[in-house]
């Protein structure tokens, strides 16, 4: 009588652990989300919206601060190059007149 050669065979179950809530299934790690994580994701979404809006030149509430700051930088550049003066530009103009260095100008307007 000949012995038959047996091949080792393994079988295991993979249990998928999910949390069921109101008809939706979630992974348990979703329950470990902290308010700081939600705040970070929300801030990241707003930054992406502002960048996209600036890229397509479409003003909205997310891109408004960047547009206002860009306009103010242009006004400061105008005041630095010409004799136009206004209250907010006095400090920059005095600094540029005292330091006749082009690198200083680049640092101020970048």
Secondary structure, 3 states (H helix, E strand, C coil): CCCCCCCCCCCCCCCCCEEEECCEEEEHHHHHCCHHHHHHHHHHHHHHHHHHHHHCCCCCCCCHHHHHHHHHHHHHHHHHHCCCCCHHHHHHHHHHHHCCCHHHHHHHHC
